[in-house]
Amino acid sequence: MKIKKGFVLQKVSGSYLACATGKVAGEFSGLVRMNETGVFIWNLLSEDISEEKIVEKMVEGFGISPEIAEADVKAFVKNLRDNGILEI
């Protein structure tokens, strides 16, 4: 899975926001606000990657337990999937 083409991530006044551009903007007209963890996952999703690999990278990068990483990744990915932001 990966982020659909047409979504861009920007840092605006200390907050990270993702928005749709071009053709995709007709399908998604909102903004996605995220913290540093969300940005970490978002950047991994710029390439095709599995949830399992993201969890591994979260454990390595943040030194958290696999259970916490898995819960965070599942919640974030579900939000993106529910809003049509991911290519599956």
PDB file of N, CA, C and O in Angstrom:
ATOM      1  N   MET A   1       0.839  -1.163   0.000  1.00  0.00           N
ATOM      2  CA  MET A   1       0.000   0.000   0.000  1.00  0.00           C
ATOM      3  C   MET A   1       0.889   1.231   0.000  1.00  0.00           C
ATOM      4  O   MET A   1       2.031   1.191   0.458  1.00  0.00           O
ATOM      5  N   LYS A   2       0.344   2.332  -0.524  1.00  0.00           N
ATOM      6  CA  LYS A   2       1.079   3.588  -0.516  1.00  0.00           C
ATOM      7  C   LYS A   2       0.106   4.750  -0.698  1.00  0.00           C
ATOM      8  O   LYS A   2      -1.054   4.559  -1.061  1.00  0.00           O
ATOM      9  N   ILE A   3       0.601   5.949  -0.438  1.00  0.00           N
ATOM     10  CA  ILE A   3      -0.192   7.161  -0.591  1.00  0.00           C
ATOM     11  C   ILE A   3      -0.495   7.354  -2.081  1.00  0.00           C
ATOM     12  O   ILE A   3       0.387   7.182  -2.923  1.00  0.00           O
ATOM     13  N   LYS A   4      -1.739   7.710  -2.403  1.00  0.00           N
ATOM     14  CA  LYS A   4      -2.107   7.984  -3.789  1.00  0.00           C
ATOM     15  C   LYS A   4      -1.323   9.184  -4.309  1.00  0.00           C
ATOM     16  O   LYS A   4      -0.996  10.102  -3.557  1.00  0.00           O
ATOM     17  N   LYS A   5      -1.032   9.160  -5.588  1.00  0.00           N
ATOM     18  CA  LYS A   5      -0.391  10.309  -6.221  1.00  0.00           C
ATOM     19  C   LYS A   5      -1.331  11.503  -6.141  1.00  0.00           C
ATOM     20  O   LYS A   5      -2.545  11.360  -6.285  1.00  0.00           O
ATOM     21  N   GLY A   6      -0.772  12.661  -5.913  1.00  0.00           N
ATOM     22  CA  GLY A   6      -1.570  13.871  -5.838  1.00  0.00           C
ATOM     23  C   GLY A   6      -1.709  14.423  -4.436  1.00  0.00           C
ATOM     24  O   GLY A   6      -2.241  15.517  -4.252  1.00  0.00           O
ATOM     25  N   PHE A   7      -1.236  13.681  -3.441  1.00  0.00           N
ATOM     26  CA  PHE A   7      -1.252  14.186  -2.070  1.00  0.00           C
ATOM     27  C   PHE A   7       0.120  14.756  -1.734  1.00  0.00           C
ATOM     28  O   PHE A   7       1.149  14.163  -2.058  1.00  0.00           O
ATOM     29  N   VAL A   8       0.122  15.900  -1.088  1.00  0.00           N
ATOM     30  CA  VAL A   8       1.377  16.534  -0.690  1.00  0.00           C
ATOM     31  C   VAL A   8       1.354  16.815   0.808  1.00  0.00           C
ATOM     32  O   VAL A   8       0.301  17.073   1.392  1.00  0.00           O
ATOM     33  N   LEU A   9       2.516  16.761   1.404  1.00  0.00           N
ATOM     34  CA  LEU A   9       2.687  17.021   2.830  1.00  0.00           C
ATOM     35  C   LEU A   9       3.463  18.321   2.986  1.00  0.00           C
ATOM     36  O   LEU A   9       4.506  18.507   2.360  1.00  0.00           O
ATOM     37  N   GLN A  10       2.952  19.215   3.819  1.00  0.00           N
ATOM     38  CA  GLN A  10       3.590  20.508   4.062  1.00  0.00           C
ATOM     39  C   GLN A  10       3.677  20.760   5.557  1.00  0.00           C
ATOM     40  O   GLN A  10       2.833  20.304   6.328  1.00  0.00           O
ATOM     41  N   LYS A  11       4.702  21.487   5.954  1.00  0.00           N
ATOM     42  CA  LYS A  11       4.779  21.958   7.340  1.00  0.00           C
ATOM     43  C   LYS A  11       4.334  23.418   7.326  1.00  0.00           C
ATOM     44  O   LYS A  11       4.944  24.259   6.665  1.00  0.00           O
ATOM     45  N   VAL A  12       3.265  23.704   8.061  1.00  0.00           N
ATOM     46  CA  VAL A  12       2.689  25.044   8.090  1.00  0.00           C
ATOM     47  C   VAL A  12       2.579  25.494   9.544  1.00  0.00           C
ATOM     48  O   VAL A  12       1.861  24.881  10.334  1.00  0.00           O
ATOM     49  N   SER A  13       3.272  26.537   9.887  1.00  0.00           N
ATOM     50  CA  SER A  13       3.236  27.093  11.246  1.00  0.00           C
ATOM     51  C   SER A  13       3.445  26.031  12.319  1.00  0.00           C
ATOM     52  O   SER A  13       2.752  26.023  13.337  1.00  0.00           O
ATOM     53  N   GLY A  14       4.391  25.146  12.090  1.00  0.00           N
ATOM     54  CA  GLY A  14       4.713  24.126  13.074  1.00  0.00           C
ATOM     55  C   GLY A  14       3.837  22.889  13.034  1.00  0.00           C
ATOM     56  O   GLY A  14       4.079  21.940  13.779  1.00  0.00           O
ATOM     57  N   SER A  15       2.818  22.880  12.173  1.00  0.00           N
ATOM     58  CA  SER A  15       1.949  21.705  12.032  1.00  0.00           C
ATOM     59  C   SER A  15       2.186  21.048  10.682  1.00  0.00           C
ATOM     60  O   SER A  15       2.512  21.719   9.703  1.00  0.00           O
ATOM     61  N   TYR A  16       2.022  19.751  10.638  1.00  0.00           N
ATOM     62  CA  TYR A  16       2.144  19.029   9.382  1.00  0.00           C
ATOM     63  C   TYR A  16       0.754  18.792   8.819  1.00  0.00           C
ATOM     64  O   TYR A  16      -0.130  18.273   9.501  1.00  0.00           O
ATOM     65  N   LEU A  17       0.574  19.182   7.560  1.00  0.00           N
ATOM     66  CA  LEU A  17      -0.714  19.033   6.895  1.00  0.00           C
ATOM     67  C   LEU A  17      -0.513  18.362   5.544  1.00  0.00           C
ATOM     68  O   LEU A  17       0.429  18.674   4.815  1.00  0.00           O
ATOM     69  N   ALA A  18      -1.403  17.443   5.223  1.00  0.00           N
ATOM     70  CA  ALA A  18      -1.408  16.819   3.910  1.00  0.00           C
ATOM     71  C   ALA A  18      -2.697  17.221   3.217  1.00  0.00           C
ATOM     72  O   ALA A  18      -3.763  17.264   3.832  1.00  0.00           O
ATOM     73  N   CYS A  19      -2.585  17.515   1.927  1.00  0.00           N
ATOM     74  CA  CYS A  19      -3.775  17.873   1.157  1.00  0.00           C
ATOM     75  C   CYS A  19      -3.678  17.268  -0.229  1.00  0.00           C
ATOM     76  O   CYS A  19      -2.605  16.876  -0.686  1.00  0.00           O
ATOM     77  N   ALA A  20      -4.813  17.202  -0.878  1.00  0.00           N
ATOM     78  CA  ALA A  20      -4.888  16.655  -2.224  1.00  0.00           C
ATOM     79  C   ALA A  20      -4.700  17.778  -3.241  1.00  0.00           C
ATOM     80  O   ALA A  20      -5.118  18.913  -3.015  1.00  0.00           O
ATOM     81  N   THR A  21      -4.070  17.448  -4.352  1.00  0.00           N
ATOM     82  CA  THR A  21      -3.886  18.394  -5.440  1.00  0.00           C
ATOM     83  C   THR A  21      -4.382  17.765  -6.732  1.00  0.00           C
ATOM     84  O   THR A  21      -4.583  16.553  -6.806  1.00  0.00           O
ATOM     85  N   GLY A  22      -4.573  18.582  -7.729  1.00  0.00           N
ATOM     86  CA  GLY A  22      -4.952  18.087  -9.047  1.00  0.00           C
ATOM     87  C   GLY A  22      -6.252  17.311  -9.037  1.00  0.00           C
ATOM     88  O   GLY A  22      -7.204  17.676  -8.348  1.00  0.00           O
ATOM     89  N   LYS A  23      -6.282  16.230  -9.812  1.00  0.00           N
ATOM     90  CA  LYS A  23      -7.478  15.397  -9.960  1.00  0.00           C
ATOM     91  C   LYS A  23      -7.945  14.815  -8.627  1.00  0.00           C
ATOM     92  O   LYS A  23      -9.145  14.687  -8.388  1.00  0.00           O
ATOM     93  N   VAL A  24      -7.016  14.472  -7.780  1.00  0.00           N
ATOM     94  CA  VAL A  24      -7.349  13.857  -6.490  1.00  0.00           C
ATOM     95  C   VAL A  24      -8.116  14.829  -5.593  1.00  0.00           C
ATOM     96  O   VAL A  24      -8.880  14.403  -4.727  1.00  0.00           O
ATOM     97  N   ALA A  25      -7.912  16.139  -5.798  1.00  0.00           N
ATOM     98  CA  ALA A  25      -8.607  17.137  -4.983  1.00  0.00           C
ATOM     99  C   ALA A  25     -10.119  17.059  -5.181  1.00  0.00           C
ATOM    100  O   ALA A  25     -10.875  17.477  -4.304  1.00  0.00           O
ATOM    101  N   GLY A  26     -10.566  16.538  -6.306  1.00  0.00           N
ATOM    102  CA  GLY A  26     -12.000  16.349  -6.528  1.00  0.00           C
ATOM    103  C   GLY A  26     -12.571  15.208  -5.704  1.00  0.00           C
ATOM    104  O   GLY A  26     -13.777  15.150  -5.466  1.00  0.00           O
ATOM    105  N   GLU A  27     -11.703  14.298  -5.268  1.00  0.00           N
ATOM    106  CA  GLU A  27     -12.127  13.143  -4.480  1.00  0.00           C
ATOM    107  C   GLU A  27     -11.968  13.380  -2.981  1.00  0.00           C
ATOM    108  O   GLU A  27     -12.700  12.809  -2.173  1.00  0.00           O
ATOM    109  N   PHE A  28     -10.995  14.234  -2.615  1.00  0.00           N
ATOM    110  CA  PHE A  28     -10.718  14.499  -1.203  1.00  0.00           C
ATOM    111  C   PHE A  28     -10.463  15.990  -1.047  1.00  0.00           C
ATOM    112  O   PHE A  28      -9.479  16.510  -1.573  1.00  0.00           O
ATOM    113  N   SER A  29     -11.327  16.669  -0.340  1.00  0.00           N
ATOM    114  CA  SER A  29     -11.196  18.125  -0.252  1.00  0.00           C
ATOM    115  C   SER A  29     -10.796  18.607   1.142  1.00  0.00           C
ATOM    116  O   SER A  29     -10.866  19.802   1.427  1.00  0.00           O
ATOM    117  N   GLY A  30     -10.387  17.701   1.994  1.00  0.00           N
ATOM    118  CA  GLY A  30     -10.019  18.087   3.353  1.00  0.00           C
ATOM    119  C   GLY A  30      -8.523  18.206   3.533  1.00  0.00           C
ATOM    120  O   GLY A  30      -7.754  18.221   2.572  1.00  0.00           O
ATOM    121  N   LEU A  31      -8.135  18.288   4.784  1.00  0.00           N
ATOM    122  CA  LEU A  31      -6.732  18.300   5.186  1.00  0.00           C
ATOM    123  C   LEU A  31      -6.516  17.186   6.196  1.00  0.00           C
ATOM    124  O   LEU A  31      -7.418  16.841   6.959  1.00  0.00           O
ATOM    125  N   VAL A  32      -5.327  16.635   6.193  1.00  0.00           N
ATOM    126  CA  VAL A  32      -4.950  15.644   7.196  1.00  0.00           C
ATOM    127  C   VAL A  32      -3.868  16.289   8.045  1.00  0.00           C
ATOM    128  O   VAL A  32      -2.789  16.615   7.550  1.00  0.00           O
ATOM    129  N   ARG A  33      -4.161  16.469   9.324  1.00  0.00           N
ATOM    130  CA  ARG A  33      -3.172  17.030  10.247  1.00  0.00           C
ATOM    131  C   ARG A  33      -2.519  15.869  10.974  1.00  0.00           C
ATOM    132  O   ARG A  33      -3.194  14.929  11.394  1.00  0.00           O
ATOM    133  N   MET A  34      -1.199  15.939  11.120  1.00  0.00           N
ATOM    134  CA  MET A  34      -0.512  14.832  11.785  1.00  0.00           C
ATOM    135  C   MET A  34       0.661  15.310  12.616  1.00  0.00           C
ATOM    136  O   MET A  34       1.207  16.395  12.415  1.00  0.00           O
ATOM    137  N   ASN A  35       1.027  14.450  13.562  1.00  0.00           N
ATOM    138  CA  ASN A  35       2.186  14.714  14.411  1.00  0.00           C
ATOM    139  C   ASN A  35       3.421  14.065  13.787  1.00  0.00           C
ATOM    140  O   ASN A  35       3.367  13.547  12.672  1.00  0.00           O
ATOM    141  N   GLU A  36       4.526  14.100  14.515  1.00  0.00           N
ATOM    142  CA  GLU A  36       5.791  13.544  14.006  1.00  0.00           C
ATOM    143  C   GLU A  36       5.670  12.054  13.673  1.00  0.00           C
ATOM    144  O   GLU A  36       6.249  11.585  12.693  1.00  0.00           O
ATOM    145  N   THR A  37       4.927  11.323  14.478  1.00  0.00           N
ATOM    146  CA  THR A  37       4.740   9.896  14.214  1.00  0.00           C
ATOM    147  C   THR A  37       3.970   9.701  12.918  1.00  0.00           C
ATOM    148  O   THR A  37       4.326   8.849  12.104  1.00  0.00           O
ATOM    149  N   GLY A  38       2.924  10.483  12.724  1.00  0.00           N
ATOM    150  CA  GLY A  38       2.160  10.420  11.483  1.00  0.00           C
ATOM    151  C   GLY A  38       3.016  10.749  10.276  1.00  0.00           C
ATOM    152  O   GLY A  38       2.898  10.103   9.235  1.00  0.00           O
ATOM    153  N   VAL A  39       3.876  11.747  10.406  1.00  0.00           N
ATOM    154  CA  VAL A  39       4.779  12.120   9.315  1.00  0.00           C
ATOM    155  C   VAL A  39       5.730  10.971   9.005  1.00  0.00           C
ATOM    156  O   VAL A  39       5.995  10.679   7.839  1.00  0.00           O
ATOM    157  N   PHE A  40       6.241  10.323  10.040  1.00  0.00           N
ATOM    158  CA  PHE A  40       7.135   9.176   9.863  1.00  0.00           C
ATOM    159  C   PHE A  40       6.443   8.091   9.039  1.00  0.00           C
ATOM    160  O   PHE A  40       7.017   7.567   8.084  1.00  0.00           O
ATOM    161  N   ILE A  41       5.209   7.761   9.412  1.00  0.00           N
ATOM    162  CA  ILE A  41       4.446   6.730   8.692  1.00  0.00           C
ATOM    163  C   ILE A  41       4.123   7.216   7.284  1.00  0.00           C
ATOM    164  O   ILE A  41       4.279   6.464   6.322  1.00  0.00           O
ATOM    165  N   TRP A  42       3.676   8.463   7.150  1.00  0.00           N
ATOM    166  CA  TRP A  42       3.338   9.029   5.841  1.00  0.00           C
ATOM    167  C   TRP A  42       4.528   8.910   4.885  1.00  0.00           C
ATOM    168  O   TRP A  42       4.373   8.502   3.734  1.00  0.00           O
ATOM    169  N   ASN A  43       5.710   9.270   5.375  1.00  0.00           N
ATOM    170  CA  ASN A  43       6.904   9.200   4.528  1.00  0.00           C
ATOM    171  C   ASN A  43       7.220   7.770   4.111  1.00  0.00           C
ATOM    172  O   ASN A  43       7.656   7.538   2.984  1.00  0.00           O
ATOM    173  N   LEU A  44       7.008   6.819   4.998  1.00  0.00           N
ATOM    174  CA  LEU A  44       7.220   5.413   4.628  1.00  0.00           C
ATOM    175  C   LEU A  44       6.226   4.995   3.546  1.00  0.00           C
ATOM    176  O   LEU A  44       6.542   4.176   2.684  1.00  0.00           O
ATOM    177  N   LEU A  45       5.023   5.566   3.601  1.00  0.00           N
ATOM    178  CA  LEU A  45       3.981   5.222   2.631  1.00  0.00           C
ATOM    179  C   LEU A  45       4.167   5.921   1.289  1.00  0.00           C
ATOM    180  O   LEU A  45       3.323   5.777   0.405  1.00  0.00           O
ATOM    181  N   SER A  46       5.238   6.665   1.117  1.00  0.00           N
ATOM    182  CA  SER A  46       5.514   7.254  -0.197  1.00  0.00           C
ATOM    183  C   SER A  46       5.924   6.164  -1.180  1.00  0.00           C
ATOM    184  O   SER A  46       5.832   6.350  -2.394  1.00  0.00           O
ATOM    185  N   GLU A  47       6.366   5.051  -0.667  1.00  0.00           N
ATOM    186  CA  GLU A  47       6.681   3.855  -1.461  1.00  0.00           C
ATOM    187  C   GLU A  47       5.771   2.731  -1.004  1.00  0.00           C
ATOM    188  O   GLU A  47       5.234   2.769   0.103  1.00  0.00           O
ATOM    189  N   ASP A  48       5.596   1.733  -1.854  1.00  0.00           N
ATOM    190  CA  ASP A  48       4.757   0.590  -1.505  1.00  0.00           C
ATOM    191  C   ASP A  48       5.388  -0.148  -0.317  1.00  0.00           C
ATOM    192  O   ASP A  48       6.542  -0.573  -0.381  1.00  0.00           O
ATOM    193  N   ILE A  49       4.625  -0.292   0.754  1.00  0.00           N
ATOM    194  CA  ILE A  49       5.141  -0.919   1.972  1.00  0.00           C
ATOM    195  C   ILE A  49       3.988  -1.588   2.717  1.00  0.00           C
ATOM    196  O   ILE A  49       2.846  -1.138   2.629  1.00  0.00           O
ATOM    197  N   SER A  50       4.281  -2.639   3.436  1.00  0.00           N
ATOM    198  CA  SER A  50       3.255  -3.343   4.208  1.00  0.00           C
ATOM    199  C   SER A  50       3.144  -2.754   5.610  1.00  0.00           C
ATOM    200  O   SER A  50       4.065  -2.097   6.096  1.00  0.00           O
ATOM    201  N   GLU A  51       2.003  -2.999   6.252  1.00  0.00           N
ATOM    202  CA  GLU A  51       1.830  -2.560   7.649  1.00  0.00           C
ATOM    203  C   GLU A  51       2.894  -3.188   8.534  1.00  0.00           C
ATOM    204  O   GLU A  51       3.412  -2.539   9.443  1.00  0.00           O
ATOM    205  N   GLU A  52       3.220  -4.436   8.275  1.00  0.00           N
ATOM    206  CA  GLU A  52       4.213  -5.132   9.099  1.00  0.00           C
ATOM    207  C   GLU A  52       5.571  -4.438   9.033  1.00  0.00           C
ATOM    208  O   GLU A  52       6.246  -4.294  10.053  1.00  0.00           O
ATOM    209  N   LYS A  53       5.974  -4.006   7.836  1.00  0.00           N
ATOM    210  CA  LYS A  53       7.258  -3.319   7.680  1.00  0.00           C
ATOM    211  C   LYS A  53       7.235  -1.965   8.389  1.00  0.00           C
ATOM    212  O   LYS A  53       8.228  -1.551   8.989  1.00  0.00           O
ATOM    213  N   ILE A  54       6.087  -1.279   8.313  1.00  0.00           N
ATOM    214  CA  ILE A  54       5.978   0.010   9.001  1.00  0.00           C
ATOM    215  C   ILE A  54       6.127  -0.204  10.504  1.00  0.00           C
ATOM    216  O   ILE A  54       6.817   0.564  11.174  1.00  0.00           O
ATOM    217  N   VAL A  55       5.485  -1.240  11.036  1.00  0.00           N
ATOM    218  CA  VAL A  55       5.597  -1.541  12.470  1.00  0.00           C
ATOM    219  C   VAL A  55       7.056  -1.790  12.832  1.00  0.00           C
ATOM    220  O   VAL A  55       7.538  -1.266  13.837  1.00  0.00           O
ATOM    221  N   GLU A  56       7.763  -2.578  12.035  1.00  0.00           N
ATOM    222  CA  GLU A  56       9.179  -2.853  12.296  1.00  0.00           C
ATOM    223  C   GLU A  56       9.982  -1.554  12.353  1.00  0.00           C
ATOM    224  O   GLU A  56      10.805  -1.364  13.248  1.00  0.00           O
ATOM    225  N   LYS A  57       9.738  -0.670  11.397  1.00  0.00           N
ATOM    226  CA  LYS A  57      10.479   0.593  11.333  1.00  0.00           C
ATOM    227  C   LYS A  57      10.114   1.513  12.503  1.00  0.00           C
ATOM    228  O   LYS A  57      10.957   2.272  12.983  1.00  0.00           O
ATOM    229  N   MET A  58       8.873   1.447  12.956  1.00  0.00           N
ATOM    230  CA  MET A  58       8.460   2.234  14.121  1.00  0.00           C
ATOM    231  C   MET A  58       9.193   1.747  15.372  1.00  0.00           C
ATOM    232  O   MET A  58       9.682   2.552  16.165  1.00  0.00           O
ATOM    233  N   VAL A  59       9.266   0.437  15.542  1.00  0.00           N
ATOM    234  CA  VAL A  59       9.955  -0.142  16.703  1.00  0.00           C
ATOM    235  C   VAL A  59      11.424   0.282  16.679  1.00  0.00           C
ATOM    236  O   VAL A  59      11.976   0.689  17.701  1.00  0.00           O
ATOM    237  N   GLU A  60      12.056   0.184  15.497  1.00  0.00           N
ATOM    238  CA  GLU A  60      13.458   0.573  15.361  1.00  0.00           C
ATOM    239  C   GLU A  60      13.651   2.071  15.574  1.00  0.00           C
ATOM    240  O   GLU A  60      14.563   2.487  16.288  1.00  0.00           O
ATOM    241  N   GLY A  61      12.796   2.878  14.960  1.00  0.00           N
ATOM    242  CA  GLY A  61      12.982   4.324  14.952  1.00  0.00           C
ATOM    243  C   GLY A  61      12.602   5.025  16.238  1.00  0.00           C
ATOM    244  O   GLY A  61      13.195   6.044  16.591  1.00  0.00           O
ATOM    245  N   PHE A  62      11.602   4.479  16.951  1.00  0.00           N
ATOM    246  CA  PHE A  62      11.112   5.148  18.145  1.00  0.00           C
ATOM    247  C   PHE A  62      11.384   4.375  19.432  1.00  0.00           C
ATOM    248  O   PHE A  62      11.144   4.886  20.526  1.00  0.00           O
ATOM    249  N   GLY A  63      11.884   3.148  19.307  1.00  0.00           N
ATOM    250  CA  GLY A  63      12.187   2.354  20.492  1.00  0.00           C
ATOM    251  C   GLY A  63      10.954   2.004  21.312  1.00  0.00           C
ATOM    252  O   GLY A  63      11.024   1.915  22.538  1.00  0.00           O
ATOM    253  N   ILE A  64       9.833   1.809  20.640  1.00  0.00           N
ATOM    254  CA  ILE A  64       8.586   1.449  21.331  1.00  0.00           C
ATOM    255  C   ILE A  64       8.317  -0.036  21.158  1.00  0.00           C
ATOM    256  O   ILE A  64       8.953  -0.698  20.339  1.00  0.00           O
ATOM    257  N   SER A  65       7.383  -0.552  21.925  1.00  0.00           N
ATOM    258  CA  SER A  65       7.061  -1.975  21.830  1.00  0.00           C
ATOM    259  C   SER A  65       6.337  -2.258  20.519  1.00  0.00           C
ATOM    260  O   SER A  65       5.669  -1.382  19.970  1.00  0.00           O
ATOM    261  N   PRO A  66       6.471  -3.477  20.024  1.00  0.00           N
ATOM    262  CA  PRO A  66       5.753  -3.860  18.800  1.00  0.00           C
ATOM    263  C   PRO A  66       4.236  -3.694  18.943  1.00  0.00           C
ATOM    264  O   PRO A  66       3.557  -3.363  17.971  1.00  0.00           O
ATOM    265  N   GLU A  67       3.709  -3.920  20.135  1.00  0.00           N
ATOM    266  CA  GLU A  67       2.256  -3.812  20.349  1.00  0.00           C
ATOM    267  C   GLU A  67       1.781  -2.365  20.199  1.00  0.00           C
ATOM    268  O   GLU A  67       0.752  -2.106  19.575  1.00  0.00           O
ATOM    269  N   ILE A  68       2.522  -1.444  20.764  1.00  0.00           N
ATOM    270  CA  ILE A  68       2.163  -0.028  20.642  1.00  0.00           C
ATOM    271  C   ILE A  68       2.323   0.425  19.197  1.00  0.00           C
ATOM    272  O   ILE A  68       1.462   1.119  18.656  1.00  0.00           O
ATOM    273  N   ALA A  69       3.426   0.028  18.576  1.00  0.00           N
ATOM    274  CA  ALA A  69       3.656   0.395  17.173  1.00  0.00           C
ATOM    275  C   ALA A  69       2.539  -0.142  16.286  1.00  0.00           C
ATOM    276  O   ALA A  69       2.033   0.576  15.423  1.00  0.00           O
ATOM    277  N   GLU A  70       2.155  -1.386  16.489  1.00  0.00           N
ATOM    278  CA  GLU A  70       1.111  -1.995  15.669  1.00  0.00           C
ATOM    279  C   GLU A  70      -0.224  -1.259  15.846  1.00  0.00           C
ATOM    280  O   GLU A  70      -0.925  -1.008  14.866  1.00  0.00           O
ATOM    281  N   ALA A  71      -0.570  -0.922  17.066  1.00  0.00           N
ATOM    282  CA  ALA A  71      -1.825  -0.210  17.320  1.00  0.00           C
ATOM    283  C   ALA A  71      -1.805   1.168  16.650  1.00  0.00           C
ATOM    284  O   ALA A  71      -2.793   1.570  16.035  1.00  0.00           O
ATOM    285  N   ASP A  72      -0.703   1.881  16.763  1.00  0.00           N
ATOM    286  CA  ASP A  72      -0.591   3.204  16.155  1.00  0.00           C
ATOM    287  C   ASP A  72      -0.656   3.123  14.635  1.00  0.00           C
ATOM    288  O   ASP A  72      -1.350   3.914  13.997  1.00  0.00           O
ATOM    289  N   VAL A  73       0.059   2.178  14.060  1.00  0.00           N
ATOM    290  CA  VAL A  73       0.068   2.026  12.597  1.00  0.00           C
ATOM    291  C   VAL A  73      -1.314   1.650  12.093  1.00  0.00           C
ATOM    292  O   VAL A  73      -1.796   2.226  11.117  1.00  0.00           O
ATOM    293  N   LYS A  74      -1.955   0.691  12.746  1.00  0.00           N
ATOM    294  CA  LYS A  74      -3.292   0.274  12.315  1.00  0.00           C
ATOM    295  C   LYS A  74      -4.281   1.445  12.351  1.00  0.00           C
ATOM    296  O   LYS A  74      -5.077   1.605  11.426  1.00  0.00           O
ATOM    297  N   ALA A  75      -4.238   2.256  13.401  1.00  0.00           N
ATOM    298  CA  ALA A  75      -5.154   3.392  13.513  1.00  0.00           C
ATOM    299  C   ALA A  75      -4.884   4.424  12.415  1.00  0.00           C
ATOM    300  O   ALA A  75      -5.817   4.926  11.789  1.00  0.00           O
ATOM    301  N   PHE A  76      -3.623   4.735  12.187  1.00  0.00           N
ATOM    302  CA  PHE A  76      -3.274   5.731  11.180  1.00  0.00           C
ATOM    303  C   PHE A  76      -3.644   5.243   9.783  1.00  0.00           C
ATOM    304  O   PHE A  76      -4.246   5.979   9.002  1.00  0.00           O
ATOM    305  N   VAL A  77      -3.285   4.010   9.476  1.00  0.00           N
ATOM    306  CA  VAL A  77      -3.588   3.437   8.154  1.00  0.00           C
ATOM    307  C   VAL A  77      -5.092   3.341   7.943  1.00  0.00           C
ATOM    308  O   VAL A  77      -5.573   3.596   6.838  1.00  0.00           O
ATOM    309  N   LYS A  78      -5.841   2.980   8.975  1.00  0.00           N
ATOM    310  CA  LYS A  78      -7.304   2.895   8.850  1.00  0.00           C
ATOM    311  C   LYS A  78      -7.884   4.260   8.490  1.00  0.00           C
ATOM    312  O   LYS A  78      -8.764   4.355   7.636  1.00  0.00           O
ATOM    313  N   ASN A  79      -7.396   5.313   9.136  1.00  0.00           N
ATOM    314  CA  ASN A  79      -7.862   6.660   8.840  1.00  0.00           C
ATOM    315  C   ASN A  79      -7.581   7.022   7.383  1.00  0.00           C
ATOM    316  O   ASN A  79      -8.452   7.551   6.693  1.00  0.00           O
ATOM    317  N   LEU A  80      -6.372   6.739   6.920  1.00  0.00           N
ATOM    318  CA  LEU A  80      -6.030   7.031   5.524  1.00  0.00           C
ATOM    319  C   LEU A  80      -6.878   6.203   4.568  1.00  0.00           C
ATOM    320  O   LEU A  80      -7.379   6.715   3.567  1.00  0.00           O
ATOM    321  N   ARG A  81      -7.035   4.930   4.882  1.00  0.00           N
ATOM    322  CA  ARG A  81      -7.821   4.034   4.025  1.00  0.00           C
ATOM    323  C   ARG A  81      -9.290   4.486   3.980  1.00  0.00           C
ATOM    324  O   ARG A  81      -9.886   4.546   2.905  1.00  0.00           O
ATOM    325  N   ASP A  82      -9.865   4.800   5.132  1.00  0.00           N
ATOM    326  CA  ASP A  82     -11.265   5.223   5.201  1.00  0.00           C
ATOM    327  C   ASP A  82     -11.515   6.503   4.410  1.00  0.00           C
ATOM    328  O   ASP A  82     -12.626   6.736   3.935  1.00  0.00           O
ATOM    329  N   ASN A  83     -10.490   7.324   4.272  1.00  0.00           N
ATOM    330  CA  ASN A  83     -10.637   8.581   3.537  1.00  0.00           C
ATOM    331  C   ASN A  83     -10.159   8.499   2.087  1.00  0.00           C
ATOM    332  O   ASN A  83     -10.094   9.516   1.396  1.00  0.00           O
ATOM    333  N   GLY A  84      -9.828   7.299   1.628  1.00  0.00           N
ATOM    334  CA  GLY A  84      -9.458   7.104   0.227  1.00  0.00           C
ATOM    335  C   GLY A  84      -8.112   7.674  -0.138  1.00  0.00           C
ATOM    336  O   GLY A  84      -7.899   8.051  -1.291  1.00  0.00           O
ATOM    337  N   ILE A  85      -7.197   7.750   0.808  1.00  0.00           N
ATOM    338  CA  ILE A  85      -5.892   8.347   0.572  1.00  0.00           C
ATOM    339  C   ILE A  85      -4.857   7.304   0.162  1.00  0.00           C
ATOM    340  O   ILE A  85      -3.817   7.656  -0.395  1.00  0.00           O
ATOM    341  N   LEU A  86      -5.122   6.039   0.427  1.00  0.00           N
ATOM    342  CA  LEU A  86      -4.163   4.972   0.128  1.00  0.00           C
ATOM    343  C   LEU A  86      -4.497   4.218  -1.149  1.00  0.00           C
ATOM    344  O   LEU A  86      -5.663   3.987  -1.469  1.00  0.00           O
ATOM    345  N   GLU A  87      -3.446   3.838  -1.871  1.00  0.00           N
ATOM    346  CA  GLU A  87      -3.569   2.839  -2.925  1.00  0.00           C
ATOM    347  C   GLU A  87      -3.258   1.509  -2.260  1.00  0.00           C
ATOM    348  O   GLU A  87      -2.206   1.348  -1.641  1.00  0.00           O
ATOM    349  N   ILE A  88      -4.155   0.575  -2.387  1.00  0.00           N
ATOM    350  CA  ILE A  88      -3.958  -0.711  -1.723  1.00  0.00           C
ATOM    351  C   ILE A  88      -3.363  -1.714  -2.703  1.00  0.00           C
ATOM    352  O   ILE A  88      -3.120  -2.864  -2.337  1.00  0.00           O
TER     353      ILE A  88
END
